Amino acid sequence: PAPLSPQARQLILGRQRGGGSAAPAPAAPGSLPRPPPHVLQLETSVEHIHRTAVSVCEKLHLAPSQVCREIIRLFERDMLTVWARSVLRPAEICGLLLGSRCGHWDIFASWNVTLPETPKPPVQPPVPPPPGTPTARVLFLTDLHWDRGYLPGSDPPRGPGAGYWGTYGKCDLPLHTLENLLQHLASTGPYDAAYWTGDIPAHNVWEQSRADQLQALHTITGLVRKYLGPLPVYPAVGNHESVPVNAFPPPYVHGNRSSAWLYSAMADAWQQWLPPDALQTLRQGGFYALWVLPGLRLVSLNMNFCSATNFWLLINSTDPAGQLQWLVGVLQGAEARGEKVHIIGHIPPSHCLHAWSWNYYRIIDRFEGTVAGQFFGHTHVDQFEMFYDQDTLSRPLGIAFVAPSVTTYYNLNPGELASGSGRRPPGRLWGGQASSLPLLG
């Protein structure tokens, strides 16, 4: 990321009572000065902090004034809770979120998950499955983003009038478009399972409430169930499911600030698809594991615990919820039983905090013979991420498929892969892929 401008640094760290700006104190290269003591100690009222934050947002032209006011009001209580509990200094926070150009970054960077003492099995070169190998058709959906306020013919910001089915402007999709998609998919089956990697609500995050998010969860889940019927659907938690957006406290945060309201609602909405033990870990931390078929396990990760935009990680970003260590245990058990594992999640590993991403990479390297597929969303575009062995960084050992979005937000089309070529089985893709793939290859 680009370094902050001197004006931004003054507004964020050098604000004084009289509304003027004080020059920042001298700072070491690559770090930010500490804020004047009165910013943290004397001016502690929520209203003052609200006014200061709104002023910064407006002066830096981060958003229109109304959006600045609404989104800061939405975030302020949680942010102050995190600020009070975090041991990081402002420069360390800036470095953790924006990198070393901003400040001293990520003091938690040295943590490591514990890998099993059992030696890694010998690497077996991949071999194409023989003709007649059983296959499964898996539907992959991601980033639906239902826009409850979509009005055909209205004028989205910096775009033409909104069309009936959608628009290239900064709008998400109306409900009738999502319903049409699911109706179409029902006619292209049958499928053996569906992977659904999150982001149900729209991008108007400053206008959302918990009630809005729950309405989106129940409405879209109801449509999926209506049109896909008894098909097993395996969801993952997106970063837009919570309110404020990206706010996913680790399980040690209790009470009204916790994510229990969301995870419990998800477990209730998805209990038709998930067994009791999966529902239990979903309620606890938003992740789970289950058997899709004999010999094939699925792990759904809560990738919000790796995200730099999850400000709750400023308290402690070391393996939140113990999720990665739990993943090691799941993979170790699958390896011992000779099973294969698919991993799904919302945010791709390369978009995670460095320490989390590195530990995930180590896990994939150790269990390359067990992890048969990885599937993510979030970026809204059709991508893939390659994994290489740690020793030489030259031998490919895995690939993560990143599917395009269903929503058009913004200047996009819903992704569709019409056919395959070469050794890749043919498939279709709508906001993800629905392909005939070897079950355990």
WOPESUL-V43382 format. One record per pair of residues at least 12 apart in sequence whose ideal C-beta (glycine too) atoms are under 7 Angstrom apart, sorted by the first residue. I is the first residue (numbers start at 0). J is the second residue. Records with the same first field share a line. If there is no record, write none. Layout:
BEGIN
I = J, J
END
This chain:
BEGIN
0 = 97, 98, 100
2 = 100, 101
3 = 101
7 = 59
8 = 23, 31
9 = 23
10 = 55, 58, 59
11 = 55
12 = 31, 32, 34, 89
13 = 35
14 = 38, 51
21 = 35
29 = 99, 100
30 = 90, 102, 103
31 = 89, 90, 93, 101, 102
33 = 88, 89, 90
34 = 89
45 = 75, 79
48 = 75, 79
49 = 71, 72, 75
52 = 71
53 = 67, 68, 71
56 = 71
66 = 205
69 = 205, 206
70 = 204, 205
73 = 205, 243
74 = 243
77 = 243, 246, 256
78 = 310
80 = 256
81 = 310, 311, 313, 314
84 = 314
85 = 313, 314
87 = 106, 313
90 = 102, 103
91 = 103, 106
92 = 313
95 = 313
96 = 307
105 = 352, 353, 354
107 = 316, 317, 354
108 = 353, 354
110 = 317, 318, 354
111 = 358
112 = 318, 323, 324, 327, 358, 362
113 = 324
114 = 327, 361, 365
115 = 327, 331
119 = 365
120 = 368
122 = 367, 368
123 = 368
127 = 422
128 = 437, 440
132 = 437
133 = 438
134 = 424, 435, 436, 437, 438
135 = 191, 192, 436, 438
136 = 190, 191, 433, 435
137 = 190, 191, 192, 193, 194, 433, 434, 436
138 = 184, 190, 193, 433
139 = 194, 374, 402, 431, 432, 433
140 = 193, 195, 405, 430, 431
141 = 196, 197, 198, 376, 402, 404, 430, 431
142 = 198, 376, 377, 379, 404, 405, 406, 430
143 = 177, 198, 199, 219, 405, 406, 430
144 = 171, 172, 198, 200, 201, 202, 406, 408
145 = 171, 172, 174, 177, 199, 200, 201, 215, 218, 219
146 = 170, 171, 172, 173, 201
147 = 201
149 = 161, 170, 171, 172, 173
151 = 163
155 = 168, 169, 170
156 = 168, 169
164 = 176
165 = 407
166 = 407
167 = 407, 409, 410
168 = 409
169 = 408, 409
170 = 408
171 = 201, 202, 406, 408
172 = 405, 406, 407
177 = 219, 222
178 = 222
180 = 405, 429
181 = 222, 223, 226, 227
182 = 226
184 = 226, 429
185 = 226, 227
187 = 427
190 = 230, 433
192 = 230, 231, 233, 291
193 = 227, 230, 232, 233
194 = 233, 343, 374
195 = 232, 233, 234
196 = 235, 343, 344, 345, 374, 375, 376
197 = 234, 235, 236, 237, 240, 345, 376
198 = 237, 238, 239, 345, 376
199 = 215, 216, 219, 237, 239, 240
200 = 212, 215, 239, 240
202 = 408
204 = 243, 244
207 = 242
208 = 242
209 = 242, 260
212 = 240, 241, 242
213 = 264
216 = 264, 265, 268
217 = 268
220 = 268, 269
224 = 271
231 = 272
232 = 272
233 = 272, 297, 299, 343
234 = 269, 299
235 = 299, 300, 343, 344, 345
236 = 285, 301, 303, 345
237 = 345
238 = 303, 306, 308, 345, 346
240 = 261
241 = 258, 261
245 = 303, 306, 308, 309
246 = 309, 310, 311
247 = 303, 304, 309, 311
248 = 311
249 = 311, 319, 320
250 = 283, 284, 320
252 = 311
258 = 285
262 = 281, 282, 285
263 = 282
265 = 281
266 = 278, 281, 282
273 = 287, 289
274 = 289
277 = 289
284 = 301, 320, 322
285 = 301
286 = 299, 300, 301, 322
287 = 299
288 = 329
292 = 438
294 = 338, 339, 439
295 = 338, 339, 341, 438, 439
296 = 333, 338, 340
297 = 341, 343
298 = 326, 329, 340, 342
299 = 343, 344
300 = 322, 342, 344
301 = 322
302 = 344, 345, 346
304 = 319, 320, 322
305 = 346, 351, 352, 355, 356
306 = 346, 351
307 = 352
316 = 352, 354
323 = 358, 359, 362
326 = 362
327 = 362
330 = 362, 366, 369, 370
333 = 369
334 = 366, 369
339 = 369, 371, 439
340 = 369, 370, 371
341 = 371, 372, 374
342 = 370, 373
343 = 374
344 = 375
345 = 375, 376, 377
346 = 375, 377
347 = 375, 377, 378, 384, 399, 401
348 = 384, 399
349 = 384
350 = 377
360 = 386
363 = 386, 397
364 = 388, 389, 396
367 = 396, 397
370 = 397
371 = 439, 440
373 = 397, 399, 400
374 = 400
375 = 399, 401
376 = 401, 402, 404
378 = 401
379 = 403, 404, 411
380 = 403
381 = 402, 403, 414
382 = 401
383 = 398, 399, 400, 401
384 = 398, 399, 401
385 = 398
386 = 398
400 = 432
402 = 414, 430, 431, 432
403 = 430
404 = 430
405 = 429, 430
413 = 429, 430
414 = 428, 429, 430
415 = 427, 428, 429
416 = 428, 432
424 = 436
END
